[in-house]
């Protein structure tokens, strides 16, 4: 399915560096561009992130991006260059801090950390997902001699990055949403909300390590082209009709609880002591009939109008009117409560 059409992540993802910059920029500059792209990608579409990084590249063209040049930019100018990304003002501050740390003579002295823990701990605005993506897409400094002619960043003494897929499985909003939708991850005890870290730990147990790197762009592209959060093309999805997707929109494919209909004889066989109508916010109305000695409850019970009317007529203090119940079931709202004025 992913091979049918190119997704924005394939052409404008954080790992994508234009051919000109790849040929004419040093490996250290390329890795810095990947790090900047990941910083700007938070809460931002790939198109806007790529455009913001392109603005920085064009501003320094034909020179490469270096920490010193980023520090030389005025805050207002840098903010204007990345204005299209979300939280651009805060990311301007983060980018200046990262540039100050990587500048010659700074705390890192041009050495980008090579472990996930150090990346997250050292750089403001870089989380686990961004750190994993950086380690998976950064170029080894040992290949710097083949990167291009001009190299203004110092390569000596810079920690090498080994190309490996075993840094982790990056979980962003698309991966988190689709993994829950496909029932691949589940809440853990005492934590009903599935966080990206919980999803990452569970996905890493079922996805082979050699597929960790390709899983993120595959699911991100799938979410961008076929199964978006608001628009879903279920007719183009191979999972449609299989019961594996909780968001399948094709008629008859989603599992539904069968409604139980009680006829007159079954309803009259019980001696009604008290009738209570409750509305379930998710499933609609739920009618619970309590009998002598036992009670039974069935979700979305359908009762014949005549039967329930005759039965409810015997309960003068019933809190819910049958007409309000019918309206509430259609609107999926709570029934209107009647105030009992009789003393």
MIDRENDO-695586 format. One record per residue (C-alpha): residue number from 1; residue in one letter; chain; x, z negated, y negated. Coordinates in Angstrom, 1 decimal. Last residue first. Layout:
N
<NUM "A" "A" <X Z Y>>;
...
END
This chain:
343
<343 "X" "A" <-45.6 -48.3 -15.4>>;
<342 "X" "A" <-46.0 -44.6 -15.8>>;
<341 "X" "A" <-43.6 -42.8 -18.1>>;
<340 "X" "A" <-41.4 -41.4 -15.4>>;
<339 "X" "A" <-38.9 -39.2 -17.0>>;
<338 "X" "A" <-38.5 -35.9 -15.2>>;
<337 "X" "A" <-34.9 -34.7 -14.5>>;
<336 "X" "A" <-34.3 -31.0 -15.0>>;
<335 "X" "A" <-32.6 -29.5 -12.0>>;
<334 "X" "A" <-28.8 -29.0 -12.1>>;
<333 "X" "A" <-27.8 -25.4 -12.6>>;
<332 "X" "A" <-27.2 -22.6 -10.2>>;
<331 "X" "A" <-29.4 -20.3 -12.3>>;
<330 "X" "A" <-31.5 -19.1 -9.5>>;
<329 "X" "A" <-31.4 -22.5 -7.6>>;
<328 "X" "A" <-32.2 -24.3 -10.9>>;
<327 "X" "A" <-35.3 -22.2 -11.5>>;
<326 "X" "A" <-36.6 -22.9 -8.0>>;
<325 "X" "A" <-35.9 -26.6 -8.3>>;
<324 "X" "A" <-37.5 -26.8 -11.7>>;
<323 "X" "A" <-40.7 -25.3 -10.2>>;
<322 "X" "A" <-40.6 -27.8 -7.3>>;
<321 "X" "A" <-40.3 -30.7 -9.7>>;
<320 "X" "A" <-37.4 -33.2 -9.1>>;
<319 "X" "A" <-37.6 -36.9 -9.4>>;
<318 "X" "A" <-40.2 -37.5 -6.7>>;
<317 "X" "A" <-42.4 -40.4 -7.8>>;
<316 "X" "A" <-45.7 -38.9 -6.7>>;
<315 "X" "A" <-44.4 -38.2 -3.1>>;
<314 "X" "A" <-47.3 -36.8 -1.1>>;
<313 "X" "A" <-47.3 -33.6 -3.1>>;
<312 "X" "A" <-43.7 -33.0 -1.9>>;
<311 "X" "A" <-44.9 -32.2 1.6>>;
<310 "X" "A" <-47.6 -29.8 0.5>>;
<309 "X" "A" <-45.3 -28.0 -1.9>>;
<308 "X" "A" <-42.5 -27.9 0.7>>;
<307 "X" "A" <-44.7 -26.2 3.3>>;
<306 "X" "A" <-46.3 -23.8 0.9>>;
<305 "X" "A" <-42.9 -22.7 -0.5>>;
<304 "X" "A" <-41.3 -22.1 2.8>>;
<303 "X" "A" <-38.0 -23.8 3.0>>;
<302 "X" "A" <-34.6 -22.2 2.9>>;
<301 "X" "A" <-31.7 -24.6 3.6>>;
<300 "X" "A" <-28.6 -23.8 1.6>>;
<299 "X" "A" <-26.4 -26.4 3.3>>;
<298 "X" "A" <-28.1 -28.4 6.2>>;
<297 "X" "A" <-28.5 -32.1 6.2>>;
<296 "X" "A" <-30.0 -34.4 8.8>>;
<295 "X" "A" <-31.1 -38.0 8.6>>;
<294 "X" "A" <-31.8 -40.6 11.3>>;
<293 "X" "A" <-33.9 -43.7 12.0>>;
<292 "X" "A" <-37.1 -42.6 10.4>>;
<291 "X" "A" <-36.4 -39.3 8.7>>;
<290 "X" "A" <-34.3 -38.3 5.7>>;
<289 "X" "A" <-34.4 -34.7 4.5>>;
<288 "X" "A" <-31.4 -33.5 2.5>>;
<287 "X" "A" <-31.8 -30.3 0.6>>;
<286 "X" "A" <-28.7 -28.6 -0.7>>;
<285 "X" "A" <-29.0 -26.3 -3.6>>;
<284 "X" "A" <-26.1 -24.0 -4.5>>;
<283 "X" "A" <-22.9 -23.7 -2.5>>;
<282 "X" "A" <-20.4 -24.5 -5.2>>;
<281 "X" "A" <-22.0 -27.0 -7.5>>;
<280 "X" "A" <-24.1 -28.6 -4.7>>;
<279 "X" "A" <-27.5 -29.5 -6.0>>;
<278 "X" "A" <-29.4 -32.4 -4.5>>;
<277 "X" "A" <-33.0 -32.8 -3.5>>;
<276 "X" "A" <-34.3 -36.0 -2.1>>;
<275 "X" "A" <-37.2 -36.5 0.1>>;
<274 "X" "A" <-38.2 -40.0 1.3>>;
<273 "X" "A" <-40.2 -41.2 4.3>>;
<272 "X" "A" <-41.1 -37.9 5.7>>;
<271 "X" "A" <-42.4 -38.2 9.2>>;
<270 "X" "A" <-40.8 -35.3 11.0>>;
<269 "X" "A" <-42.7 -32.9 13.3>>;
<268 "X" "A" <-44.4 -31.4 10.2>>;
<267 "X" "A" <-41.2 -29.6 9.1>>;
<266 "X" "A" <-40.6 -28.1 12.6>>;
<265 "X" "A" <-44.2 -27.0 12.8>>;
<264 "X" "A" <-44.3 -25.5 9.3>>;
<263 "X" "A" <-41.1 -23.4 9.8>>;
<262 "X" "A" <-37.6 -24.5 8.8>>;
<261 "X" "A" <-35.2 -21.7 7.8>>;
<260 "X" "A" <-31.5 -22.1 8.3>>;
<259 "X" "A" <-29.2 -20.1 6.1>>;
<258 "X" "A" <-26.1 -18.7 7.9>>;
<257 "X" "A" <-22.8 -19.8 6.3>>;
<256 "X" "A" <-21.1 -16.9 4.8>>;
<255 "X" "A" <-17.8 -15.2 5.7>>;
<254 "X" "A" <-16.9 -12.4 3.3>>;
<253 "X" "A" <-17.0 -8.9 4.7>>;
<252 "X" "A" <-20.7 -8.2 4.3>>;
<251 "X" "A" <-20.4 -6.3 1.1>>;
<250 "X" "A" <-16.8 -5.6 0.1>>;
<249 "X" "A" <-15.4 -8.1 -2.4>>;
<248 "X" "A" <-12.7 -9.7 -0.3>>;
<247 "X" "A" <-11.5 -12.7 -2.2>>;
<246 "X" "A" <-10.8 -15.0 0.7>>;
<245 "X" "A" <-8.6 -12.4 2.4>>;
<244 "X" "A" <-7.9 -12.4 6.1>>;
<243 "X" "A" <-11.5 -11.6 7.2>>;
<242 "X" "A" <-10.4 -8.1 8.3>>;
<241 "X" "A" <-12.9 -6.2 6.1>>;
<240 "X" "A" <-10.5 -5.6 3.3>>;
<239 "X" "A" <-6.9 -6.3 4.4>>;
<238 "X" "A" <-5.9 -2.6 4.1>>;
<237 "X" "A" <-6.7 -2.7 0.4>>;
<236 "X" "A" <-7.8 0.4 -1.4>>;
<235 "X" "A" <-11.6 -0.4 -1.2>>;
<234 "X" "A" <-10.7 -3.9 -2.3>>;
<233 "X" "A" <-9.5 -2.7 -5.7>>;
<232 "X" "A" <-9.6 -6.1 -7.5>>;
<231 "X" "A" <-9.9 -6.6 -11.2>>;
<230 "X" "A" <-9.7 -10.1 -12.6>>;
<229 "X" "A" <-6.7 -11.8 -10.9>>;
<228 "X" "A" <-5.4 -8.4 -9.9>>;
<227 "X" "A" <-5.4 -7.1 -6.4>>;
<226 "X" "A" <-4.3 -3.4 -6.4>>;
<225 "X" "A" <-1.7 -2.6 -9.1>>;
<224 "X" "A" <-0.4 -5.8 -10.7>>;
<223 "X" "A" <-1.1 -8.1 -7.8>>;
<222 "X" "A" <0.5 -5.7 -5.3>>;
<221 "X" "A" <3.5 -5.4 -7.6>>;
<220 "X" "A" <3.9 -9.2 -7.7>>;
<219 "X" "A" <3.5 -9.4 -3.9>>;
<218 "X" "A" <6.2 -6.8 -3.2>>;
<217 "X" "A" <8.5 -8.0 -6.1>>;
<216 "X" "A" <8.4 -11.6 -4.7>>;
<215 "X" "A" <8.7 -10.8 -0.9>>;
<214 "X" "A" <11.7 -8.5 -1.3>>;
<213 "X" "A" <14.2 -11.4 -1.8>>;
<212 "X" "A" <12.7 -13.7 0.8>>;
<211 "X" "A" <12.7 -11.0 3.5>>;
<210 "X" "A" <16.1 -11.8 5.1>>;
<209 "X" "A" <15.1 -15.4 5.2>>;
<208 "X" "A" <12.1 -14.8 7.5>>;
<207 "X" "A" <8.7 -15.8 5.9>>;
<206 "X" "A" <6.8 -18.6 7.7>>;
<205 "X" "A" <8.8 -21.7 6.6>>;
<204 "X" "A" <9.9 -20.2 3.3>>;
<203 "X" "A" <6.2 -19.7 2.5>>;
<202 "X" "A" <5.5 -23.4 2.9>>;
<201 "X" "A" <8.3 -24.6 0.7>>;
<200 "X" "A" <7.6 -22.0 -1.9>>;
<199 "X" "A" <3.9 -22.9 -2.0>>;
<198 "X" "A" <4.7 -26.5 -2.6>>;
<197 "X" "A" <7.1 -25.6 -5.4>>;
<196 "X" "A" <4.6 -23.2 -7.0>>;
<195 "X" "A" <2.0 -26.0 -7.1>>;
<194 "X" "A" <-0.9 -26.2 -4.7>>;
<193 "X" "A" <-3.3 -28.8 -6.1>>;
<192 "X" "A" <-4.9 -31.3 -3.7>>;
<191 "X" "A" <-1.7 -33.4 -3.6>>;
<190 "X" "A" <-2.4 -36.6 -1.7>>;
<189 "X" "A" <-2.0 -34.8 1.6>>;
<188 "X" "A" <-0.7 -31.2 1.3>>;
<187 "X" "A" <-2.7 -28.3 0.0>>;
<186 "X" "A" <-2.6 -25.1 2.0>>;
<185 "X" "A" <-0.4 -21.9 1.9>>;
<184 "X" "A" <-0.8 -18.6 3.8>>;
<183 "X" "A" <-4.6 -18.4 3.3>>;
<182 "X" "A" <-4.5 -14.8 2.0>>;
<181 "X" "A" <-6.0 -15.9 -1.3>>;
<180 "X" "A" <-3.6 -18.9 -1.4>>;
<179 "X" "A" <-0.6 -16.7 -1.0>>;
<178 "X" "A" <-2.1 -14.2 -3.4>>;
<177 "X" "A" <-2.5 -16.7 -6.3>>;
<176 "X" "A" <1.0 -18.3 -5.9>>;
<175 "X" "A" <2.7 -14.9 -5.4>>;
<174 "X" "A" <1.0 -13.6 -8.6>>;
<173 "X" "A" <1.7 -16.7 -10.7>>;
<172 "X" "A" <5.3 -16.9 -9.7>>;
<171 "X" "A" <7.0 -18.0 -6.5>>;
<170 "X" "A" <10.6 -17.0 -5.9>>;
<169 "X" "A" <11.6 -17.4 -2.2>>;
<168 "X" "A" <15.0 -19.1 -1.9>>;
<167 "X" "A" <18.7 -18.7 -2.3>>;
<166 "X" "A" <19.0 -17.0 1.1>>;
<165 "X" "A" <18.9 -13.4 0.1>>;
<164 "X" "A" <22.6 -13.2 -0.7>>;
<163 "X" "A" <24.9 -11.3 -3.0>>;
<162 "X" "A" <27.8 -13.7 -3.6>>;
<161 "X" "A" <28.2 -14.8 -7.2>>;
<160 "X" "A" <31.7 -15.4 -8.4>>;
<159 "X" "A" <32.6 -18.1 -10.9>>;
<158 "X" "A" <34.1 -16.8 -14.1>>;
<157 "X" "A" <37.8 -17.7 -14.4>>;
<156 "X" "A" <38.8 -14.3 -15.5>>;
<155 "X" "A" <35.9 -12.0 -16.5>>;
<154 "X" "A" <36.0 -12.6 -20.2>>;
<153 "X" "A" <33.2 -10.8 -21.9>>;
<152 "X" "A" <34.2 -7.8 -24.1>>;
<151 "X" "A" <34.2 -5.3 -21.3>>;
<150 "X" "A" <34.1 -1.7 -22.3>>;
<149 "X" "A" <34.8 1.0 -19.6>>;
<148 "X" "A" <32.2 0.4 -16.9>>;
<147 "X" "A" <31.1 -1.7 -13.9>>;
<146 "X" "A" <33.6 -0.7 -11.3>>;
<145 "X" "A" <36.2 -3.3 -12.3>>;
<144 "X" "A" <33.6 -6.0 -12.5>>;
<143 "X" "A" <33.0 -5.9 -8.8>>;
<142 "X" "A" <34.4 -9.4 -8.2>>;
<141 "X" "A" <32.0 -10.6 -10.8>>;
<140 "X" "A" <29.2 -10.3 -8.3>>;
<139 "X" "A" <26.1 -8.9 -9.9>>;
<138 "X" "A" <23.1 -11.1 -10.5>>;
<137 "X" "A" <19.8 -10.1 -8.7>>;
<136 "X" "A" <19.3 -12.8 -6.1>>;
<135 "X" "A" <20.9 -15.6 -8.1>>;
<134 "X" "A" <18.8 -14.7 -11.1>>;
<133 "X" "A" <15.6 -14.5 -9.1>>;
<132 "X" "A" <16.2 -17.9 -7.6>>;
<131 "X" "A" <17.0 -19.5 -11.0>>;
<130 "X" "A" <13.9 -17.9 -12.6>>;
<129 "X" "A" <11.6 -19.4 -9.9>>;
<128 "X" "A" <13.3 -22.8 -10.0>>;
<127 "X" "A" <12.9 -23.1 -13.8>>;
<126 "X" "A" <15.0 -21.8 -16.7>>;
<125 "X" "A" <13.7 -22.8 -20.2>>;
<124 "X" "A" <16.6 -25.0 -21.0>>;
<123 "X" "A" <19.8 -24.1 -19.1>>;
<122 "X" "A" <22.0 -26.6 -17.3>>;
<121 "X" "A" <19.7 -28.4 -14.8>>;
<120 "X" "A" <17.9 -25.4 -13.6>>;
<119 "X" "A" <21.0 -23.3 -13.3>>;
<118 "X" "A" <23.0 -26.2 -11.7>>;
<117 "X" "A" <20.4 -26.8 -9.0>>;
<116 "X" "A" <20.0 -23.1 -8.2>>;
<115 "X" "A" <23.7 -22.6 -7.7>>;
<114 "X" "A" <26.1 -20.1 -9.3>>;
<113 "X" "A" <26.3 -21.5 -12.8>>;
<112 "X" "A" <27.1 -19.0 -15.6>>;
<111 "X" "A" <30.7 -19.3 -16.7>>;
<110 "X" "A" <31.3 -18.0 -20.2>>;
<109 "X" "A" <33.0 -21.2 -21.4>>;
<108 "X" "A" <30.4 -23.5 -19.9>>;
<107 "X" "A" <30.5 -26.3 -22.5>>;
<106 "X" "A" <31.5 -23.8 -25.2>>;
<105 "X" "A" <35.0 -22.6 -26.1>>;
<104 "X" "A" <34.0 -19.0 -25.5>>;
<103 "X" "A" <30.2 -18.7 -25.8>>;
<102 "X" "A" <28.1 -19.6 -22.7>>;
<101 "X" "A" <26.7 -22.9 -23.9>>;
<100 "X" "A" <26.1 -21.6 -27.4>>;
<99 "X" "A" <24.3 -18.5 -25.9>>;
<98 "X" "A" <22.1 -20.7 -23.8>>;
<97 "X" "A" <21.2 -22.9 -26.8>>;
<96 "X" "A" <20.4 -19.8 -28.9>>;
<95 "X" "A" <18.2 -18.4 -26.1>>;
<94 "X" "A" <16.3 -21.7 -25.8>>;
<93 "X" "A" <15.6 -21.7 -29.6>>;
<92 "X" "A" <14.3 -18.2 -29.5>>;
<91 "X" "A" <12.3 -19.0 -26.4>>;
<90 "X" "A" <10.4 -21.7 -28.4>>;
<89 "X" "A" <9.5 -19.2 -31.1>>;
<88 "X" "A" <8.6 -16.5 -28.6>>;
<87 "X" "A" <6.0 -18.6 -26.9>>;
<86 "X" "A" <4.7 -15.5 -25.1>>;
<85 "X" "A" <6.6 -12.3 -25.5>>;
<84 "X" "A" <6.0 -9.6 -28.1>>;
<83 "X" "A" <8.0 -11.3 -30.9>>;
<82 "X" "A" <11.3 -10.9 -29.1>>;
<81 "X" "A" <13.1 -8.9 -31.8>>;
<80 "X" "A" <11.2 -10.8 -34.6>>;
<79 "X" "A" <12.4 -14.2 -33.2>>;
<78 "X" "A" <15.9 -12.9 -33.2>>;
<77 "X" "A" <15.6 -11.8 -36.8>>;
<76 "X" "A" <14.1 -15.2 -37.9>>;
<75 "X" "A" <16.8 -17.1 -36.0>>;
<74 "X" "A" <19.5 -15.1 -37.6>>;
<73 "X" "A" <21.7 -13.3 -35.2>>;
<72 "X" "A" <25.4 -14.3 -34.9>>;
<71 "X" "A" <24.7 -16.6 -31.9>>;
<70 "X" "A" <23.3 -13.6 -30.0>>;
<69 "X" "A" <26.5 -11.7 -30.8>>;
<68 "X" "A" <28.7 -14.5 -29.6>>;
<67 "X" "A" <26.7 -14.8 -26.3>>;
<66 "X" "A" <27.4 -11.1 -25.6>>;
<65 "X" "A" <25.1 -8.1 -25.5>>;
<64 "X" "A" <27.0 -4.8 -25.3>>;
<63 "X" "A" <27.9 -2.6 -28.2>>;
<62 "X" "A" <26.4 0.8 -28.7>>;
<61 "X" "A" <23.9 -0.5 -29.5>>;
<60 "X" "A" <23.5 -4.2 -30.7>>;
<59 "X" "A" <20.0 -3.8 -32.0>>;
<58 "X" "A" <19.1 -1.4 -29.3>>;
<57 "X" "A" <19.9 -3.9 -26.6>>;
<56 "X" "A" <18.0 -6.7 -28.3>>;
<55 "X" "A" <14.9 -4.5 -28.7>>;
<54 "X" "A" <15.3 -3.4 -25.1>>;
<53 "X" "A" <15.1 -7.1 -24.1>>;
<52 "X" "A" <11.8 -7.4 -26.0>>;
<51 "X" "A" <10.4 -4.2 -24.5>>;
<50 "X" "A" <11.3 -5.4 -20.9>>;
<49 "X" "A" <9.5 -8.7 -21.5>>;
<48 "X" "A" <6.4 -7.0 -23.0>>;
<47 "X" "A" <6.1 -4.6 -20.0>>;
<46 "X" "A" <6.8 -7.4 -17.4>>;
<45 "X" "A" <3.9 -9.4 -18.7>>;
<44 "X" "A" <4.6 -12.8 -20.3>>;
<43 "X" "A" <3.9 -16.4 -19.4>>;
<42 "X" "A" <7.6 -16.9 -18.7>>;
<41 "X" "A" <9.4 -13.5 -18.7>>;
<40 "X" "A" <11.6 -14.3 -21.7>>;
<39 "X" "A" <13.9 -16.6 -19.8>>;
<38 "X" "A" <14.1 -14.2 -16.9>>;
<37 "X" "A" <15.0 -11.3 -19.2>>;
<36 "X" "A" <17.7 -13.4 -20.9>>;
<35 "X" "A" <19.2 -14.3 -17.5>>;
<34 "X" "A" <19.2 -10.6 -16.4>>;
<33 "X" "A" <20.8 -9.6 -19.7>>;
<32 "X" "A" <23.5 -12.3 -19.2>>;
<31 "X" "A" <24.2 -10.9 -15.8>>;
<30 "X" "A" <24.6 -7.4 -17.3>>;
<29 "X" "A" <26.9 -8.8 -19.9>>;
<28 "X" "A" <29.1 -10.5 -17.3>>;
<27 "X" "A" <29.1 -7.3 -15.2>>;
<26 "X" "A" <30.4 -5.4 -18.2>>;
<25 "X" "A" <28.3 -2.9 -20.0>>;
<24 "X" "A" <28.7 0.9 -20.2>>;
<23 "X" "A" <27.4 2.1 -16.8>>;
<22 "X" "A" <24.6 -0.5 -16.3>>;
<21 "X" "A" <23.7 -0.3 -20.0>>;
<20 "X" "A" <23.2 3.5 -19.8>>;
<19 "X" "A" <21.3 3.2 -16.5>>;
<18 "X" "A" <18.8 0.8 -17.9>>;
<17 "X" "A" <18.8 -2.7 -16.4>>;
<16 "X" "A" <16.0 -3.7 -14.1>>;
<15 "X" "A" <16.3 -7.2 -12.6>>;
<14 "X" "A" <13.8 -8.7 -15.0>>;
<13 "X" "A" <11.2 -6.2 -13.9>>;
<12 "X" "A" <10.4 -3.1 -15.9>>;
<11 "X" "A" <10.3 -0.2 -13.4>>;
<10 "X" "A" <9.5 -2.0 -10.1>>;
<9 "X" "A" <7.7 -4.9 -11.8>>;
<8 "X" "A" <5.5 -2.5 -13.7>>;
<7 "X" "A" <4.2 -1.2 -10.3>>;
<6 "X" "A" <4.9 2.2 -8.8>>;
<5 "X" "A" <2.1 3.7 -6.8>>;
<4 "X" "A" <1.5 4.5 -3.1>>;
<3 "X" "A" <4.5 2.5 -1.8>>;
<2 "X" "A" <2.8 -0.8 -2.4>>;
<1 "X" "A" <0.0 0.0 0.0>>;
END
